[in-house]
Amino acid sequence: MGRNIVFPGSVCGRLLSAGIINEDQIDEALDIQKTNKALIGTILVELGYCTEEDIAQVLAEKTFTKYVSINDIGVNMAVASLVSPEMAVRNNVLPLFEEDGTLYVAMKNPNDIITIDDLKRITGYEIKPLVATDSELSAAIENYVNSSSNLNNFYDEEESEEGEDDEELSLDDKPAVQLVNQVINNSVRAGASDVHMEALEKYMRVRFRIDGVLQEVMTNPLKIYNSAVSRVKVIGGMDIAEKRIPQDGRATVRFDDRTFDIRIATLPTVYGEKIVMRLLERRNESLRLKDIHFSKRQEARFVDAIHKPYGFILVTGPTGSGKSTTLYATLAEISTNEKNTITLEDPVERRMAGINQVQMNNRAGMTFSAGLRSILRSDPDIVMVGEIRDSETAKIAIEAALTGHLVLSTLHTNDAPTAITRLEEMGVEPFLTASSLVGVLAQRLLRKLCKNCKEPYTLSKEEVANILPDFPFDEYPDKNEFTFYEPSGCLTCNNTGYKGRQAVFEFLTVTEEMRQLILKRATGLDIKKLAQSQGMLTLRQDAMYKVIEGETSIEEMLRVVV
């Protein structure tokens, strides 16, 4: 196959001329672009062949504009407000500062003449385009949109007159509808997994869980809260008149060609009902095991287990630890045209080609146990059960594994060895567990340090030993000092020092010796000791290697893993 033609003046051509990338890397990126419609620069950055700064500087050179770091110069919110949040998001533009009658605007496409003319007309200024990295521009626009979302100005005319009782706003009041819409839209833009709306003594607040940590994003007058709760209940199909007991609901929303399933839960508190919304994006793209970033040793053991013709494999961890993502990647690895694969899910988070996916419906009687009992009559080879929630589901799943099916499922436990004792507590006899269980994967999600602002520091061997007594010093016999990284904070990471998350794992392989321990009803501690002696890497050990590699911080490891 011949090389792809690269024009000298293009982004790739300029990167090539500067010696930042080579022709083989360009060919690889262009081949990927044939199936992935992302921009070539985005693909090169994802492959690690160049940085966003490289792309932005080359784009600035190509378009005869100036490259700036928004993180360094900051955003003047008074100047930014010259354009509406809607226009900033729609056109990927943000005014940064004004100087001598000229408005300097960060633009994703500095050659967009139509947008430049619109900006002139709207603001009355001459426009000077600037180029910044995509991540900095997106973060700055997101911060601007969020800062524009406070609804205090809607209530000046709504305040009750002296002597009148405060009445609950009607369900159709525009402020409540607008507030809920803004909260959901902003949570999607921010990449939040959960939204918390809660009433406090004097005001209401909204928090997003981003990368596993709650962040306060909005406060508003308490007067709007009851109306906003009613609006959320209507969206979720719940009873708006019932405020004394918890309720569950669900909804589906579309946002920029993306579809989200929202699980909604209400909880009565002393100041009003608390709302928690969990956002689950429906995705169609395929996920591969290599995207999960197993360590080499753990990946080999896990891959060996999932390619067995039958047996029971569990993935454990708390809510939001990435268990479903791991299961989808596993199914993509092992499901073929020769195998009948059926899943039971609540909800179906990711559509997968060639797999029969079944949505649970508890109200209609379609529970995990009922669904599992039914699909075993559908001649499956591989069965994935979204969650083992009760003893009945656990027993049916294990019996399916004993009768020639490969069964994958999740369970809520703190680590892999505890899953075995948890099954016993659920009423599964040890001989059934010992005969069917192939392996248990436990996982957690650690926040990754922001690549743009993480800062190195050095600790002596003695200092490391005081903080991490179990540090693998024997693997570094000649080192007396160790370099680690800590969060700093910038615009890209919303000043948290972290951007994105990655999983850490421990995989317990059920060997013949392990089966004997299970039959003896051994404790989780005894099972863990045997697993470690047979080469199991614990969650803490896996996390420590991520710290050593500079992917996360010591503080983050200690926050997540015991």
Secondary structure, DSSP 8 states (H G I E B T S, - for coil): -------TTSHHHHHHHTTSS-HHHHHHHHHHHTTS-S-HHHHHHHTTSS-HHHHHHHHHHHHT-EE--HHHH---HHHHTTS-HHHHHHHTEEEEEEETTEEEEEES-TT-HHHHHHHHHHH-SEEEEEE--HHHHHHHHHHHHHHT---GGGSTTTS--TT-------TT-HHHHHHHHHHHHHHHHHT-SEEEEEE-SSEEEEEEEETTEEEEEEEEEGGGHHHHHHHHHHHHT--TT--SS-EEEEEEEEETTEEEEEEEEEEEETTEEEEEEEEEEEB-S---GGGG---HHHHHHHHHHHTSSSEEEEEE-STTSSHHHHHHHHHHHH--TTS-EEEEESS--B--TT-EEEE-BGGGTB-HHHHHHHHTTS--SEEEES---SHHHHHHHHHHHHTT-EEEEEE--SSHHHHHHHHHHTT--HHHHHHHEEEEEEEEEEEEE-TTT-EEEEEEHHHHHHH-TT--GGG-TT-SEEEEEE----TTTTTSSEEEEEEEEEEEE--HHHHHHHHTT--HHHHHHHHHHTT---HHHHHHHHHHTTSS-HHHHHHH--
